[in-house]
Amino acid sequence: MKDFLHIVISVIIFCPILLFVIVYAISRKVNIRGTHAFGAASDVTTFCLFFSVPLAIGVLWGVNVGAFLVMLAIILAIIFTYVDWRTKREIEVKPLLRKIWRFLFLVLSAAYILICIVGMIQSVVEYLHAV
């Protein structure tokens, strides 16, 4: 059982898109509307992407970017909070946190897709160079 759980967690961390699809499908099955199901799936996947992106970069290039990613998230949160405060004068915490979290989903998803594409190109180039 421990090995099975280890395999499932490893697959989810290395393929967060799979987690997104699973959570979205489950959300739709329990009759959550499309936009709310997409939001729930993106919220869960964002947490997973915080581990996946630094891990993928570490595997490909041997660079540890975990601390940089946390600092980036904090800086984005500060920027979003400042802009929200300047436009509304009163900060509503829950919508602000949701906005920050969803933006991080977009940034991390784009980074993960870009890392996967670059990693595949790098593997093909290394393979062709070896042949």
ZAKE-361779 format. One record per residue: residue number from 1; x, y, z of N, C-alpha, C, O, CB in turn. Coordinates in nm, 3 decimals. Glycine has a CB too. Example, Ala and Ser with C-alpha at 12.3 -4.5 7.8 and 13.67 -1.06 7.14 Angstrom:
<atoms>
- k|n.u|n.v|n.w|ca.u|ca.v|ca.w|c.u|c.v|c.w|o.u|o.v|o.w|cb.u|cb.v|cb.w
- 1|1.319|-0.569|0.780|1.230|-0.450|0.780|1.320|-0.330|0.780|1.424|-0.332|0.846|1.131|-0.447|0.905;
- 2|1.285|-0.225|0.708|1.367|-0.106|0.714|1.290|0.003|0.787|1.341|0.114|0.804|1.408|-0.060|0.572;
</atoms>
This chain:
<atoms>
- k|n.u|n.v|n.w|ca.u|ca.v|ca.w|c.u|c.v|c.w|o.u|o.v|o.w|cb.u|cb.v|cb.w
- 1|0.082|-0.119|0.000|0.000|0.000|0.000|0.087|0.125|0.000|0.055|0.224|-0.066|-0.094|0.000|0.120;
- 2|0.197|0.121|0.075|0.287|0.235|0.082|0.350|0.263|-0.053|0.365|0.378|-0.093|0.395|0.211|0.187;
- 3|0.388|0.157|-0.124|0.447|0.174|-0.257|0.345|0.230|-0.356|0.380|0.313|-0.440|0.501|0.040|-0.308;
- 4|0.221|0.185|-0.348|0.118|0.235|-0.437|0.095|0.384|-0.415|0.084|0.461|-0.511|-0.013|0.157|-0.417;
- 5|0.087|0.425|-0.288|0.068|0.566|-0.255|0.187|0.649|-0.304|0.169|0.760|-0.354|0.050|0.583|-0.103;
- 6|0.306|0.595|-0.290|0.426|0.663|-0.338|0.421|0.682|-0.490|0.459|0.788|-0.540|0.552|0.584|-0.297;
- 7|0.377|0.582|-0.561|0.367|0.590|-0.707|0.262|0.692|-0.748|0.285|0.772|-0.839|0.332|0.452|-0.766;
- 8|0.147|0.691|-0.681|0.040|0.786|-0.714|0.086|0.930|-0.691|0.064|1.015|-0.777|-0.086|0.757|-0.630;
- 9|0.150|0.957|-0.579|0.198|1.092|-0.549|0.306|1.133|-0.650|0.307|1.248|-0.694|0.254|1.100|-0.406;
- 10|0.394|1.042|-0.686|0.498|1.074|-0.784|0.439|1.107|-0.920|0.483|1.202|-0.985|0.596|0.957|-0.797;
- 11|0.340|1.031|-0.963|0.276|1.058|-1.092|0.206|1.193|-1.089|0.213|1.269|-1.187|0.176|0.947|-1.128;
- 12|0.139|1.224|-0.980|0.069|1.353|-0.970|0.167|1.469|-0.970|0.140|1.572|-1.033|-0.018|1.357|-0.843;
- 13|0.280|1.455|-0.901|0.377|1.564|-0.898|0.444|1.581|-1.034|0.469|1.694|-1.076|0.482|1.537|-0.791;
- 14|0.473|1.472|-1.103|0.538|1.483|-1.233|0.441|1.515|-1.345|0.483|1.557|-1.453|0.611|1.356|-1.265;
- 15|0.312|1.494|-1.323|0.212|1.523|-1.426|0.091|1.592|-1.363|-0.014|1.530|-1.345|0.169|1.392|-1.499;
- 16|0.105|1.720|-1.328|-0.006|1.790|-1.261|-0.127|1.808|-1.352|-0.237|1.832|-1.302|0.041|1.925|-1.212;
- 17|-0.110|1.798|-1.481|-0.224|1.809|-1.573|-0.321|1.694|-1.548|-0.442|1.711|-1.557|-0.176|1.808|-1.721;
- 18|-0.267|1.579|-1.516|-0.350|1.463|-1.484|-0.434|1.491|-1.359|-0.552|1.455|-1.354|-0.263|1.338|-1.463;
- 19|-0.374|1.553|-1.258|-0.448|1.590|-1.138|-0.559|1.689|-1.171|-0.670|1.678|-1.119|-0.353|1.650|-1.033;
- 20|-0.530|1.785|-1.258|-0.630|1.884|-1.298|-0.750|1.815|-1.362|-0.865|1.845|-1.330|-0.569|1.986|-1.395;
- 21|-0.723|1.722|-1.454|-0.831|1.652|-1.524|-0.913|1.568|-1.427|-1.036|1.564|-1.436|-0.773|1.563|-1.637;
- 22|-0.848|1.501|-1.334|-0.918|1.416|-1.238|-1.008|1.500|-1.147|-1.125|1.466|-1.127|-0.817|1.336|-1.153;
- 23|-0.954|1.609|-1.093|-1.034|1.694|-1.003|-1.149|1.759|-1.080|-1.260|1.770|-1.028|-0.945|1.804|-0.938;
- 24|-1.123|1.801|-1.203|-1.229|1.861|-1.284|-1.341|1.759|-1.311|-1.459|1.792|-1.299|-1.171|1.915|-1.417;
- 25|-1.303|1.637|-1.347|-1.402|1.533|-1.375|-1.484|1.499|-1.250|-1.606|1.484|-1.258|-1.334|1.406|-1.428;
- 26|-1.418|1.488|-1.137|-1.490|1.458|-1.013|-1.583|1.574|-0.977|-1.697|1.552|-0.935|-1.391|1.431|-0.897;
- 27|-1.536|1.696|-0.994|-1.620|1.813|-0.964|-1.743|1.817|-1.053|-1.852|1.851|-1.006|-1.539|1.943|-0.981;
- 28|-1.728|1.784|-1.178|-1.842|1.781|-1.270|-1.939|1.669|-1.234|-2.060|1.685|-1.249|-1.794|1.765|-1.415;
- 29|-1.887|1.557|-1.186|-1.973|1.444|-1.149|-2.059|1.475|-1.027|-2.170|1.423|-1.014|-1.888|1.321|-1.122;
- 30|-2.009|1.558|-0.937|-2.087|1.592|-0.818|-2.168|1.720|-0.842|-2.206|1.790|-0.748|-1.994|1.610|-0.696;
- 31|-2.194|1.748|-0.968|-2.283|1.857|-1.011|-2.236|1.997|-0.973|-2.316|2.082|-0.935|-2.419|1.835|-0.954;
- 32|-2.108|2.020|-0.983|-2.055|2.156|-0.967|-2.052|2.218|-1.105|-2.009|2.154|-1.202|-1.912|2.156|-0.900;
- 33|-2.098|2.343|-1.116|-2.102|2.410|-1.246|-1.963|2.415|-1.308|-1.862|2.403|-1.239|-2.160|2.551|-1.232;
- 34|-1.959|2.434|-1.441|-1.835|2.430|-1.516|-1.729|2.526|-1.467|-1.613|2.486|-1.451|-1.863|2.459|-1.657;
- 35|-1.766|2.652|-1.442|-1.665|2.749|-1.400|-1.615|2.718|-1.259|-1.497|2.735|-1.230|-1.722|2.890|-1.406;
- 36|-1.703|2.674|-1.170|-1.661|2.640|-1.034|-1.578|2.512|-1.033|-1.485|2.500|-0.954|-1.784|2.624|-0.943;
- 37|-1.611|2.418|-1.119|-1.533|2.295|-1.129|-1.393|2.327|-1.180|-1.294|2.272|-1.131|-1.602|2.193|-1.221;
- 38|-1.384|2.415|-1.279|-1.254|2.455|-1.332|-1.173|2.527|-1.224|-1.052|2.505|-1.211|-1.271|2.547|-1.457;
- 39|-1.238|2.612|-1.147|-1.170|2.683|-1.039|-1.120|2.588|-0.931|-1.008|2.604|-0.882|-1.261|2.786|-0.978;
- 40|-1.200|2.491|-0.895|-1.159|2.394|-0.794|-1.040|2.312|-0.844|-0.946|2.286|-0.769|-1.275|2.300|-0.757;
- 41|-1.046|2.272|-0.970|-0.935|2.195|-1.027|-0.808|2.278|-1.033|-0.700|2.228|-1.005|-0.972|2.145|-1.168;
- 42|-0.821|2.405|-1.069|-0.702|2.490|-1.077|-0.645|2.517|-0.938|-0.523|2.527|-0.922|-0.735|2.622|-1.147;
- 43|-0.731|2.530|-0.836|-0.682|2.553|-0.700|-0.600|2.435|-0.649|-0.493|2.453|-0.592|-0.800|2.579|-0.606;
- 44|-0.650|2.314|-0.671|-0.577|2.194|-0.627|-0.448|2.178|-0.706|-0.344|2.143|-0.650|-0.665|2.069|-0.643;
- 45|-0.455|2.204|-0.836|-0.338|2.186|-0.922|-0.229|2.289|-0.890|-0.111|2.259|-0.903|-0.379|2.196|-1.068;
- 46|-0.268|2.409|-0.850|-0.169|2.512|-0.815|-0.079|2.463|-0.703|0.043|2.481|-0.708|-0.238|2.642|-0.774;
- 47|-0.138|2.402|-0.602|-0.058|2.349|-0.492|0.043|2.246|-0.543|0.159|2.247|-0.502|-0.149|2.285|-0.385;
- 48|-0.001|2.160|-0.631|0.087|2.058|-0.688|0.196|2.121|-0.775|0.310|2.074|-0.775|0.005|1.957|-0.770;
- 49|0.161|2.226|-0.849|0.258|2.293|-0.936|0.370|2.359|-0.856|0.481|2.373|-0.908|0.188|2.397|-1.023;
- 50|0.344|2.399|-0.733|0.450|2.456|-0.650|0.562|2.354|-0.624|0.676|2.393|-0.597|0.393|2.505|-0.516;
- 51|0.531|2.226|-0.632|0.632|2.123|-0.618|0.686|2.078|-0.754|0.805|2.049|-0.768|0.576|2.004|-0.542;
- 52|0.599|2.073|-0.854|0.635|2.021|-0.985|0.735|2.107|-1.060|0.831|2.056|-1.118|0.512|2.004|-1.067;
- 53|0.713|2.237|-1.059|0.799|2.328|-1.137|0.943|2.325|-1.085|1.034|2.305|-1.165|0.744|2.472|-1.133;
- 54|0.968|2.345|-0.955|1.108|2.338|-0.909|1.170|2.200|-0.928|1.289|2.188|-0.956|1.115|2.376|-0.763;
- 55|1.089|2.096|-0.912|1.140|1.960|-0.931|1.180|1.937|-1.076|1.285|1.878|-1.102|1.035|1.858|-0.887;
- 56|1.097|1.981|-1.170|1.129|1.964|-1.312|1.254|2.043|-1.349|1.339|1.993|-1.424|1.011|2.009|-1.399;
- 57|1.267|2.164|-1.299|1.387|2.244|-1.327|1.509|2.178|-1.265|1.616|2.175|-1.326|1.371|2.388|-1.273;
- 58|1.495|2.126|-1.145|1.606|2.057|-1.079|1.650|1.933|-1.153|1.770|1.905|-1.163|1.567|2.021|-0.939;
- 59|1.554|1.858|-1.206|1.588|1.736|-1.280|1.657|1.771|-1.412|1.755|1.707|-1.449|1.461|1.653|-1.307;
- 60|1.606|1.872|-1.482|1.662|1.906|-1.612|1.797|1.976|-1.604|1.890|1.942|-1.677|1.566|1.993|-1.687;
- 61|1.810|2.074|-1.515|1.930|2.157|-1.515|2.007|2.156|-1.384|2.111|2.221|-1.374|1.894|2.295|-1.548;
- 62|1.958|2.086|-1.284|2.029|2.075|-1.157|2.032|2.206|-1.077|2.124|2.229|-1.000|2.169|2.030|-1.181;
- 63|1.930|2.290|-1.095|1.923|2.418|-1.026|1.806|2.413|-0.929|1.697|2.367|-0.963|1.906|2.536|-1.127;
- 64|1.828|2.461|-0.807|1.723|2.464|-0.707|1.656|2.602|-0.711|1.718|2.702|-0.676|1.780|2.434|-0.566;
- 65|1.530|2.606|-0.753|1.458|2.733|-0.765|1.339|2.740|-0.671|1.252|2.826|-0.689|1.411|2.753|-0.908;
- 66|1.333|2.654|-0.572|1.221|2.653|-0.479|1.207|2.783|-0.402|1.097|2.836|-0.390|1.236|2.539|-0.381;
- 67|1.318|2.836|-0.351|1.314|2.961|-0.276|1.277|3.077|-0.368|1.202|3.166|-0.328|1.450|2.988|-0.209;
- 68|1.328|3.076|-0.490|1.294|3.180|-0.586|1.144|3.178|-0.616|1.082|3.283|-0.628|1.374|3.161|-0.716;
- 69|1.088|3.060|-0.628|0.945|3.047|-0.656|0.860|3.102|-0.541|0.759|3.169|-0.565|0.909|2.900|-0.683;
- 70|0.900|3.074|-0.419|0.828|3.127|-0.303|0.838|3.279|-0.299|0.740|3.348|-0.272|0.884|3.065|-0.173;
- 71|0.959|3.332|-0.327|0.975|3.478|-0.329|0.890|3.541|-0.440|0.831|3.647|-0.420|1.123|3.517|-0.348;
- 72|0.885|3.476|-0.555|0.802|3.526|-0.666|0.655|3.530|-0.626|0.585|3.627|-0.655|0.821|3.439|-0.791;
- 73|0.609|3.425|-0.559|0.469|3.421|-0.515|0.440|3.532|-0.414|0.334|3.593|-0.418|0.437|3.283|-0.453;
- 74|0.534|3.558|-0.324|0.515|3.664|-0.224|0.514|3.800|-0.292|0.432|3.886|-0.258|0.625|3.658|-0.116;
- 75|0.605|3.822|-0.387|0.609|3.951|-0.457|0.481|3.972|-0.538|0.427|4.082|-0.539|0.731|3.958|-0.550;
- 76|0.433|3.868|-0.604|0.306|3.880|-0.677|0.190|3.910|-0.583|0.102|3.989|-0.616|0.277|3.752|-0.755;
- 77|0.191|3.847|-0.466|0.085|3.874|-0.368|0.091|4.018|-0.321|-0.013|4.082|-0.303|0.097|3.778|-0.248;
- 78|0.210|4.071|-0.300|0.225|4.210|-0.258|0.173|4.304|-0.366|0.102|4.400|-0.337|0.372|4.243|-0.225;
- 79|0.209|4.275|-0.491|0.164|4.359|-0.603|0.012|4.355|-0.615|-0.052|4.460|-0.629|0.230|4.313|-0.735;
- 80|-0.045|4.237|-0.612|-0.191|4.225|-0.622|-0.260|4.297|-0.506|-0.362|4.363|-0.526|-0.231|4.076|-0.625;
- 81|-0.207|4.284|-0.386|-0.266|4.350|-0.270|-0.259|4.502|-0.285|-0.356|4.571|-0.256|-0.195|4.307|-0.141;
- 82|-0.146|4.552|-0.330|-0.131|4.697|-0.348|-0.229|4.749|-0.454|-0.296|4.850|-0.432|0.014|4.731|-0.389;
- 83|-0.238|4.680|-0.566|-0.329|4.723|-0.672|-0.473|4.716|-0.624|-0.552|4.807|-0.651|-0.311|4.636|-0.799;
- 84|-0.508|4.611|-0.552|-0.643|4.598|-0.500|-0.675|4.709|-0.400|-0.784|4.765|-0.401|-0.661|4.461|-0.433;
- 85|-0.580|4.741|-0.316|-0.598|4.847|-0.218|-0.613|4.984|-0.285|-0.695|5.066|-0.244|-0.479|4.850|-0.120;
- 86|-0.534|5.007|-0.390|-0.540|5.136|-0.459|-0.671|5.153|-0.537|-0.721|5.265|-0.550|-0.422|5.151|-0.554;
- 87|-0.725|5.044|-0.588|-0.847|5.056|-0.668|-0.975|5.051|-0.584|-1.073|5.117|-0.619|-0.851|4.945|-0.771;
- 88|-0.975|4.976|-0.475|-1.098|4.958|-0.397|-1.096|5.026|-0.261|-1.202|5.049|-0.203|-1.123|4.813|-0.377;
- 89|-0.979|5.058|-0.211|-0.962|5.122|-0.080|-0.993|5.031|0.039|-0.949|5.057|0.151|-1.047|5.244|-0.072;
- 90|-1.069|4.926|0.014|-1.094|4.829|0.121|-1.066|4.691|0.065|-1.123|4.650|-0.036|-1.241|4.840|0.176;
- 91|-0.979|4.620|0.131|-0.934|4.491|0.081|-1.028|4.382|0.131|-1.050|4.369|0.251|-0.788|4.462|0.124;
- 92|-1.082|4.305|0.038|-1.159|4.185|0.071|-1.063|4.067|0.057|-1.017|4.037|-0.053|-1.287|4.169|-0.021;
- 93|-1.035|4.003|0.166|-0.926|3.905|0.172|-0.954|3.782|0.086|-0.868|3.741|0.008|-0.903|3.863|0.314;
- 94|-1.072|3.724|0.099|-1.100|3.599|0.027|-1.094|3.617|-0.126|-1.029|3.536|-0.192|-1.238|3.546|0.067;
- 95|-1.159|3.717|-0.184|-1.146|3.736|-0.329|-1.002|3.769|-0.372|-0.959|3.729|-0.480|-1.239|3.846|-0.375;
- 96|-0.930|3.842|-0.288|-0.791|3.876|-0.320|-0.704|3.751|-0.322|-0.625|3.732|-0.414|-0.736|3.976|-0.219;
- 97|-0.719|3.666|-0.221|-0.641|3.542|-0.218|-0.676|3.451|-0.335|-0.588|3.386|-0.392|-0.665|3.468|-0.087;
- 98|-0.803|3.447|-0.371|-0.845|3.366|-0.486|-0.781|3.419|-0.614|-0.735|3.341|-0.698|-1.000|3.365|-0.498;
- 99|-0.779|3.551|-0.629|-0.720|3.613|-0.747|-0.570|3.583|-0.756|-0.518|3.550|-0.863|-0.744|3.765|-0.745;
- 100|-0.500|3.593|-0.643|-0.357|3.564|-0.640|-0.332|3.418|-0.673|-0.245|3.386|-0.754|-0.297|3.599|-0.501;
- 101|-0.409|3.329|-0.611|-0.391|3.185|-0.630|-0.417|3.146|-0.775|-0.343|3.064|-0.831|-0.484|3.107|-0.537;
- 102|-0.519|3.202|-0.838|-0.552|3.170|-0.977|-0.446|3.226|-1.072|-0.413|3.163|-1.173|-0.691|3.226|-1.014;
- 103|-0.392|3.344|-1.040|-0.285|3.399|-1.123|-0.161|3.311|-1.113|-0.093|3.287|-1.213|-0.253|3.543|-1.082;
- 104|-0.131|3.264|-0.993|-0.018|3.172|-0.976|-0.041|3.043|-1.054|0.053|2.984|-1.106|0.004|3.140|-0.827;
- 105|-0.167|2.999|-1.063|-0.198|2.882|-1.145|-0.159|2.908|-1.291|-0.097|2.822|-1.355|-0.347|2.847|-1.135;
- 106|-0.196|3.024|-1.342|-0.162|3.056|-1.481|-0.011|3.064|-1.502|0.041|3.010|-1.600|-0.226|3.188|-1.521;
- 107|0.059|3.130|-1.411|0.204|3.145|-1.424|0.274|3.010|-1.414|0.360|2.977|-1.496|0.258|3.242|-1.317;
- 108|0.237|2.932|-1.313|0.303|2.803|-1.292|0.268|2.703|-1.402|0.353|2.623|-1.442|0.264|2.745|-1.158;
- 109|0.145|2.707|-1.452|0.107|2.618|-1.563|0.187|2.652|-1.688|0.237|2.563|-1.756|-0.044|2.628|-1.592;
- 110|0.198|2.781|-1.717|0.277|2.823|-1.834|0.423|2.782|-1.817|0.486|2.736|-1.911|0.265|2.975|-1.856;
- 111|0.476|2.801|-1.697|0.614|2.762|-1.670|0.632|2.612|-1.685|0.731|2.567|-1.742|0.657|2.807|-1.530;
- 112|0.538|2.534|-1.634|0.549|2.388|-1.642|0.543|2.340|-1.787|0.620|2.253|-1.827|0.437|2.322|-1.561;
- 113|0.452|2.397|-1.865|0.441|2.358|-2.006|0.569|2.396|-2.081|0.619|2.318|-2.161|0.318|2.426|-2.073;
- 114|0.621|2.516|-2.054|0.745|2.560|-2.119|0.862|2.470|-2.080|0.944|2.434|-2.164|0.775|2.705|-2.081;
- 115|0.870|2.434|-1.953|0.977|2.346|-1.906|0.967|2.209|-1.974|1.068|2.152|-2.013|0.971|2.330|-1.752;
- 116|0.845|2.157|-1.987|0.827|2.027|-2.055|0.870|2.034|-2.200|0.936|1.943|-2.250|0.680|1.983|-2.046;
- 117|0.833|2.141|-2.269|0.870|2.155|-2.410|1.022|2.167|-2.424|1.082|2.101|-2.509|0.801|2.278|-2.473;
- 118|1.083|2.251|-2.341|1.228|2.268|-2.347|1.298|2.136|-2.311|1.399|2.101|-2.372|1.274|2.381|-2.252;
- 119|1.245|2.065|-2.212|1.305|1.937|-2.175|1.297|1.834|-2.286|1.391|1.758|-2.308|1.237|1.883|-2.051;
- 120|1.183|1.831|-2.357|1.172|1.738|-2.470|1.269|1.775|-2.581|1.334|1.688|-2.638|1.028|1.735|-2.524;
- 121|1.278|1.904|-2.612|1.371|1.948|-2.716|1.515|1.916|-2.675|1.594|1.870|-2.757|1.356|2.100|-2.743;
- 122|1.548|1.939|-2.550|1.681|1.909|-2.500|1.711|1.760|-2.510|1.823|1.722|-2.547|1.695|1.955|-2.354;
- 123|1.614|1.676|-2.479|1.635|1.531|-2.489|1.655|1.487|-2.633|1.740|1.402|-2.661|1.516|1.456|-2.429;
- 124|1.577|1.544|-2.725|1.590|1.510|-2.867|1.727|1.553|-2.919|1.793|1.479|-2.992|1.478|1.575|-2.950;
- 125|1.770|1.673|-2.881|1.901|1.722|-2.926|2.012|1.634|-2.870|2.106|1.601|-2.942|1.922|1.869|-2.883;
- 126|2.004|1.596|-2.742|2.105|1.508|-2.684|2.105|1.371|-2.752|2.211|1.314|-2.775|2.081|1.492|-2.532;
- 127|1.988|1.320|-2.784|1.979|1.192|-2.853|2.041|1.200|-2.993|2.118|1.112|-3.032|1.834|1.147|-2.863;
- 128|2.008|1.304|-3.066|2.062|1.320|-3.202|2.212|1.346|-3.198|2.284|1.307|-3.290|1.990|1.435|-3.275;
- 129|2.258|1.411|-3.095|2.402|1.437|-3.083|2.478|1.308|-3.053|2.591|1.290|-3.097|2.429|1.540|-2.973;
- 130|2.414|1.217|-2.978|2.477|1.090|-2.943|2.482|0.995|-3.062|2.571|0.910|-3.070|2.403|1.025|-2.828;
- 131|2.388|1.009|-3.154|2.383|0.918|-3.269|2.477|0.958|-3.374|2.485|0.893|-3.478|2.248|0.911|-3.327;
</atoms>
